[in-house]
Amino acid sequence: MERIHSLYLHVPFCTWVCKYCDFNAYAVLEGLIPRYVDALAREIELAGAELPIGPLDTVFIGGGTPSLLTTAQLRQLMAPVGSIGIAPGAEITLEANPSNVTTEHVDGWLEAGVNRISIGVQSLQPDALRFLERLHSGADAIAAIRTARAGGFSNINADLLYGIPGVTLAGWLESVDAVLAEGVQHLSAYELTVESKTRLGQEVRTGLVRMPDADDQLEQYWAAAARLEAAHYLHYEISNWARPGFACRHNLASWHYQPYLGCGAGAHSMFRRNDGRTERRWNINGPHAYIKQASASGYAVAGSETLSTERARGEAAMIGVRLLEGTDAVSDFPAERTQLVRAGLLAEHHGGVRLTRRGIELANQVGAAFLR
């Protein structure tokens, strides 16, 4: 098995699960956190002993809301991570809700080894935050960025959502401009998508909510891209921009189809075998079941699949084309490559290909073309 240098830790707890959220997240279960942390630490420890993993170049602690953890709980998780081995200069990211970013928390996160923080801003518009059911205000989000920076974080990401019903182009750009004015090193802008199993999905199906049309969403996307380009941010992946040297290394490893280990409820892993095959594994979703199984055995795997070499190459191409610098992962698909270039969705670039402007707009369809 190819050595693993990236680790994802999932913390599924939230104070409130927003109506658009389709992640493995649970509200009103914060009393489970101590037992969950014990179980997660056990899973990490066992995986470190049994898998070819480390030294770790990237660690990403996501959720859910991992910023709900106390400093002591975060240290408890980082102890077995440290035993696996952390490479010098490794990127260690923690996702945080703005309301959790206090001076005390920032100090604790830095002391535990976190050096990159990703703040779920989503919007600064009051009406948008109410629609999204976010529990913070725009002022809270800006204060969180400032608190993180003042406390010592020099690598700060802000997540934003575009295509929110009722938010005009001007309102969207107000949020973008205000976040850029805070000097964040990285910005992610995601389209608000409607997932069928969410409460937002139900509201759209029943006609209670009407989503913006595709043209309005694209107008917001490209307007933000222009603002970020003017501010000298590198557009390195469809939804991600960074100042030079601050692209998210954890996500880049995934987009380059590098193996990773996922620990925690619902976490996914991808391993690459020496014979070219790829194995995917996924853990039990529910926190109660996860705690029970991981506490007892250190294992929490619910299922796995081994991909054929062709399927793995298709996945690598599908993911690789999202990188705007271009990719050579499509070299095993000459017919598809030629067809997409002729359609104006891909362009030849330094021996590989990269998405055109229209290709970016239809990236999901472009990527799907490589999955036979």
C-alpha positions as CSV (number, residue, x, y, z in Angstrom):
1,M,0.0,0.0,0.0
2,E,1.2,3.5,-0.9
3,R,2.2,5.5,2.1
4,I,-0.4,8.0,3.5
5,H,0.6,11.5,4.4
6,S,-2.9,13.1,4.9
7,L,-5.3,12.6,7.7
8,Y,-8.9,13.8,8.1
9,L,-10.7,13.9,11.4
10,H,-14.4,14.2,11.6
11,V,-16.3,15.9,14.5
12,P,-20.0,15.5,13.7
13,F,-21.5,17.7,16.4
14,C,-23.2,21.1,15.9
15,T,-25.1,23.4,18.1
16,W,-27.6,23.7,15.2
17,V,-27.7,21.9,11.9
18,C,-28.5,24.5,9.2
19,K,-31.3,23.6,6.8
20,Y,-29.0,23.4,3.7
21,C,-26.4,21.1,5.4
22,D,-26.0,17.6,3.9
23,F,-22.9,16.7,5.9
24,N,-22.7,14.1,8.6
25,A,-23.7,16.4,11.4
26,Y,-25.9,16.2,14.5
27,A,-27.4,18.8,16.8
28,V,-28.2,18.5,20.5
29,L,-25.7,15.7,21.1
30,E,-22.9,17.7,22.6
31,G,-23.0,15.6,25.7
32,L,-21.5,12.8,23.6
33,I,-18.4,14.7,22.8
34,P,-16.2,13.4,25.7
35,R,-16.9,9.8,24.8
36,Y,-16.6,10.5,21.1
37,V,-13.2,12.1,21.5
38,D,-12.1,9.0,23.5
39,A,-13.3,6.7,20.7
40,L,-11.8,8.9,17.9
41,A,-8.4,9.0,19.7
42,R,-8.5,5.2,19.9
43,E,-9.2,4.8,16.2
44,I,-6.4,7.2,15.3
45,E,-4.0,5.3,17.5
46,L,-4.9,1.9,16.0
47,A,-4.7,3.2,12.5
48,G,-1.3,4.6,13.2
49,A,-0.1,1.2,14.4
50,E,-1.5,-0.8,11.5
51,L,-1.3,1.4,8.4
52,P,1.6,2.8,6.4
53,I,1.0,6.3,7.5
54,G,3.1,9.3,8.3
55,P,4.9,11.6,8.6
56,L,1.8,13.6,8.0
57,D,2.0,16.6,5.7
58,T,-1.6,17.6,6.2
59,V,-4.2,17.2,9.0
60,F,-7.7,18.5,8.5
61,I,-10.2,18.6,11.4
62,G,-13.7,19.1,10.0
63,G,-17.3,18.6,10.7
64,G,-19.8,19.3,12.0
65,T,-18.3,22.0,14.2
66,P,-14.9,20.9,15.6
67,S,-14.5,24.3,17.2
68,L,-16.9,23.0,19.8
69,L,-14.1,20.9,21.3
70,T,-12.4,22.1,24.4
71,T,-8.7,22.7,24.2
72,A,-8.1,19.6,26.3
73,Q,-10.2,17.5,23.9
74,L,-8.3,18.8,20.9
75,R,-5.0,18.0,22.6
76,Q,-6.4,14.5,23.3
77,L,-6.9,14.0,19.6
78,M,-3.6,15.5,18.6
79,A,-1.6,13.2,20.9
80,P,-2.1,10.1,18.7
81,V,-1.7,12.2,15.6
82,G,1.7,13.3,17.0
83,S,2.6,9.7,17.6
84,I,2.0,8.9,13.9
85,G,4.4,11.7,13.1
86,I,3.9,15.2,11.8
87,A,6.3,16.5,9.1
88,P,8.1,19.8,9.6
89,G,5.9,22.6,8.3
90,A,2.8,20.4,8.1
91,E,-0.5,22.1,7.5
92,I,-3.0,21.5,10.3
93,T,-6.4,22.9,9.7
94,L,-9.4,23.4,12.0
95,E,-12.9,24.4,10.8
96,A,-14.5,26.9,13.1
97,N,-17.8,28.7,13.5
98,P,-17.4,32.4,14.0
99,S,-19.1,32.3,17.4
100,N,-16.4,29.9,18.7
101,V,-13.4,32.0,17.7
102,T,-12.4,33.6,21.0
103,T,-9.0,34.7,22.2
104,E,-8.9,31.7,24.6
105,H,-9.8,29.2,21.9
106,V,-7.3,30.7,19.5
107,D,-4.6,30.3,22.0
108,G,-5.6,26.7,22.7
109,W,-5.8,25.8,19.1
110,L,-2.3,27.2,18.3
111,E,-0.9,25.5,21.4
112,A,-2.4,22.1,20.2
113,G,-0.6,22.5,16.9
114,V,-3.3,23.9,14.6
115,N,-1.8,26.5,12.2
116,R,-4.6,27.0,9.7
117,I,-8.1,28.0,10.5
118,S,-11.1,27.8,8.2
119,I,-14.0,30.1,9.4
120,G,-17.5,29.4,8.2
121,V,-18.5,33.0,7.4
122,Q,-21.0,32.0,4.6
123,S,-22.4,35.6,4.3
124,L,-22.3,39.0,6.0
125,Q,-25.9,39.9,4.9
126,P,-28.4,39.7,7.8
127,D,-31.2,38.4,5.6
128,A,-28.9,35.7,4.1
129,L,-27.7,34.6,7.5
130,R,-31.3,34.2,8.7
131,F,-32.3,32.3,5.6
132,L,-29.3,30.0,6.1
133,E,-30.1,29.6,9.8
134,R,-26.6,30.6,10.8
135,L,-26.3,31.5,14.5
136,H,-23.7,34.3,14.0
137,S,-24.0,37.9,12.6
138,G,-21.9,39.5,10.0
139,A,-20.1,41.5,12.7
140,D,-19.4,38.2,14.5
141,A,-17.7,36.8,11.4
142,I,-15.5,39.8,10.9
143,A,-14.6,39.8,14.6
144,A,-13.7,36.1,14.3
145,I,-11.3,36.8,11.5
146,R,-9.7,39.7,13.4
147,T,-9.4,37.6,16.6
148,A,-7.8,34.7,14.8
149,R,-5.3,37.0,13.2
150,A,-4.5,39.0,16.4
151,G,-4.1,35.7,18.3
152,G,-1.4,34.5,15.9
153,F,-3.0,32.7,12.9
154,S,-1.2,33.7,9.7
155,N,-3.2,31.3,7.5
156,I,-6.9,32.0,7.6
157,N,-9.6,30.8,5.2
158,A,-13.1,32.2,4.9
159,D,-15.9,30.1,3.5
160,L,-18.6,32.0,1.6
161,L,-21.8,30.9,-0.2
162,Y,-23.3,32.5,-3.3
163,G,-26.6,31.9,-5.0
164,I,-28.6,32.6,-1.8
165,P,-32.2,33.5,-2.4
166,G,-32.9,37.1,-1.9
167,V,-29.2,38.2,-2.1
168,T,-28.5,40.6,-5.0
169,L,-25.2,40.8,-6.9
170,A,-24.4,44.0,-5.0
171,G,-25.1,42.3,-1.6
172,W,-23.0,39.3,-2.5
173,L,-20.0,41.5,-3.5
174,E,-20.4,43.4,-0.3
175,S,-19.6,40.2,1.6
176,V,-16.7,39.3,-0.7
177,D,-15.2,42.8,-0.4
178,A,-15.5,43.0,3.4
179,V,-13.8,39.6,3.8
180,L,-11.0,40.6,1.4
181,A,-10.6,43.8,3.3
182,E,-9.7,41.7,6.4
183,G,-6.7,40.2,4.5
184,V,-7.5,36.5,4.7
185,Q,-5.0,34.3,3.0
186,H,-7.6,32.0,1.4
187,L,-11.2,32.3,0.3
188,S,-13.6,29.5,-0.7
189,A,-16.8,30.4,-2.5
190,Y,-19.3,27.7,-2.9
191,E,-22.7,27.7,-4.7
192,L,-25.6,27.1,-2.4
193,T,-26.7,23.7,-3.7
194,V,-30.1,22.1,-2.9
195,E,-29.6,18.6,-1.5
196,S,-32.8,16.5,-1.6
197,K,-32.6,15.2,1.9
198,T,-32.2,18.5,3.6
199,R,-34.9,20.9,4.9
200,L,-33.9,23.3,2.1
201,G,-34.6,20.6,-0.4
202,Q,-38.1,20.1,1.0
203,E,-38.7,23.8,0.9
204,V,-37.7,24.0,-2.7
205,R,-39.8,21.0,-3.6
206,T,-42.9,22.4,-2.0
207,G,-42.4,25.9,-3.6
208,L,-41.7,27.6,-0.3
209,V,-38.3,28.7,-1.6
210,R,-37.3,29.6,-5.1
211,M,-33.6,29.4,-5.9
212,P,-31.8,31.9,-8.2
213,D,-31.5,30.7,-11.7
214,A,-28.2,29.5,-13.2
215,D,-27.4,32.8,-14.9
216,D,-27.7,34.7,-11.7
217,Q,-25.5,32.2,-9.9
218,L,-22.9,32.4,-12.6
219,E,-23.0,36.2,-12.5
220,Q,-22.2,36.1,-8.8
221,Y,-19.4,33.5,-9.3
222,W,-17.6,35.4,-12.0
223,A,-18.0,38.8,-10.3
224,A,-16.3,37.3,-7.2
225,A,-13.6,35.8,-9.4
226,A,-12.9,39.2,-10.9
227,R,-12.7,40.8,-7.5
228,L,-10.3,38.2,-6.2
229,E,-8.2,38.4,-9.3
230,A,-7.9,42.2,-8.9
231,A,-6.9,41.6,-5.2
232,H,-4.1,39.2,-6.5
233,Y,-5.6,36.0,-5.3
234,L,-4.7,32.9,-7.3
235,H,-7.8,31.0,-8.6
236,Y,-6.3,27.6,-8.3
237,E,-9.4,25.4,-8.0
238,I,-13.0,26.0,-9.2
239,S,-14.2,27.2,-5.8
240,N,-10.9,28.2,-4.2
241,W,-8.6,31.3,-4.3
242,A,-5.5,31.9,-2.3
243,R,-2.6,34.3,-1.9
244,P,0.6,32.9,-3.3
245,G,1.8,30.1,-1.1
246,F,-1.5,29.6,0.8
247,A,-3.4,27.1,-1.3
248,C,-5.0,24.4,0.9
249,R,-2.4,21.6,0.8
250,H,-4.8,19.1,2.3
251,N,-7.3,19.6,-0.5
252,L,-4.6,19.7,-3.1
253,A,-3.5,16.3,-2.1
254,S,-7.0,15.0,-2.7
255,W,-7.3,16.7,-6.0
256,H,-4.0,15.1,-7.0
257,Y,-5.5,11.8,-6.1
258,Q,-3.1,11.1,-3.2
259,P,-4.2,8.6,-0.5
260,Y,-5.7,9.8,2.8
261,L,-7.0,8.4,6.0
262,G,-10.3,9.5,7.4
263,C,-11.1,8.9,11.1
264,G,-14.4,9.6,12.9
265,A,-18.1,9.0,12.3
266,G,-18.8,8.9,8.6
267,A,-15.2,9.6,7.6
268,H,-14.0,8.3,4.2
269,S,-10.5,7.0,3.4
270,M,-8.8,6.4,0.1
271,F,-5.8,4.0,-0.2
272,R,-3.7,3.2,-3.2
273,R,-2.4,-0.3,-3.7
274,N,0.9,-1.1,-5.2
275,D,-0.8,-3.0,-8.1
276,G,-2.5,0.3,-9.2
277,R,-5.9,-0.5,-7.6
278,T,-7.6,2.0,-5.3
279,E,-9.5,1.1,-2.2
280,R,-12.2,3.3,-0.6
281,R,-13.5,2.8,3.0
282,W,-16.1,4.6,5.0
283,N,-17.0,4.6,8.6
284,I,-20.2,4.2,10.5
285,N,-22.2,7.4,10.3
286,G,-24.1,7.8,13.6
287,P,-22.1,9.0,16.6
288,H,-23.7,6.6,19.0
289,A,-22.8,3.6,16.8
290,Y,-19.4,5.0,16.1
291,I,-18.6,5.4,19.8
292,K,-19.7,1.9,20.6
293,Q,-17.7,0.2,17.9
294,A,-14.6,2.4,17.9
295,S,-14.4,2.3,21.7
296,A,-14.6,-1.5,21.8
297,S,-12.2,-2.4,19.0
298,G,-10.7,0.8,17.5
299,Y,-12.4,0.0,14.2
300,A,-15.4,1.8,12.8
301,V,-15.4,0.7,9.1
302,A,-18.9,0.2,7.7
303,G,-17.9,-0.7,4.2
304,S,-15.3,-0.6,1.5
305,E,-14.8,-1.1,-2.3
306,T,-11.9,-1.8,-4.5
307,L,-11.9,0.2,-7.8
308,S,-10.5,-1.2,-11.0
309,T,-7.5,0.5,-12.4
310,E,-9.6,2.1,-15.1
311,R,-12.1,3.4,-12.6
312,A,-9.4,4.8,-10.4
313,R,-7.8,6.6,-13.4
314,G,-11.2,8.0,-14.3
315,E,-11.6,9.3,-10.8
316,A,-8.2,10.9,-10.9
317,A,-9.1,12.6,-14.2
318,M,-12.5,13.7,-12.9
319,I,-10.9,15.3,-9.8
320,G,-7.8,16.6,-11.5
321,V,-9.6,18.7,-14.0
322,R,-10.9,20.9,-11.1
323,L,-7.3,22.3,-10.8
324,L,-7.1,25.4,-12.9
325,E,-3.4,25.0,-13.5
326,G,-4.3,22.0,-15.6
327,T,-3.7,18.3,-15.3
328,D,-2.2,15.4,-17.2
329,A,-4.5,12.9,-15.4
330,V,-6.6,12.7,-18.6
331,S,-3.8,11.1,-20.7
332,D,-5.5,7.7,-20.4
333,F,-8.7,9.0,-22.0
334,P,-7.7,10.3,-25.5
335,A,-11.2,10.1,-27.0
336,E,-12.9,11.9,-24.2
337,R,-10.1,14.5,-24.1
338,T,-10.4,15.2,-27.9
339,Q,-14.2,15.4,-27.6
340,L,-14.1,17.9,-24.7
341,V,-11.4,20.0,-26.4
342,R,-13.5,20.2,-29.5
343,A,-16.5,21.2,-27.5
344,G,-14.6,24.1,-26.0
345,L,-14.7,22.8,-22.4
346,L,-11.1,21.8,-22.1
347,A,-8.0,23.5,-23.7
348,E,-4.6,21.9,-24.3
349,H,-2.1,23.2,-21.8
350,H,1.6,22.2,-21.4
351,G,1.0,18.6,-22.4
352,G,-2.1,18.3,-20.3
353,V,-5.5,20.1,-20.3
354,R,-7.2,22.7,-18.3
355,L,-10.8,23.9,-18.1
356,T,-12.0,26.8,-20.2
357,R,-14.3,29.4,-18.8
358,R,-17.3,27.4,-20.2
359,G,-15.7,24.2,-18.8
360,I,-15.6,25.7,-15.3
361,E,-19.3,26.4,-15.6
362,L,-19.9,22.8,-16.6
363,A,-17.2,21.2,-14.5
364,N,-19.4,18.4,-13.1
365,Q,-20.3,17.2,-16.6
366,V,-16.7,17.5,-17.8
367,G,-15.5,15.4,-14.9
368,A,-18.2,12.8,-15.4
369,A,-17.0,12.2,-18.9
370,F,-14.0,10.3,-17.6
371,L,-16.1,7.8,-15.5
372,R,-16.8,4.9,-17.8
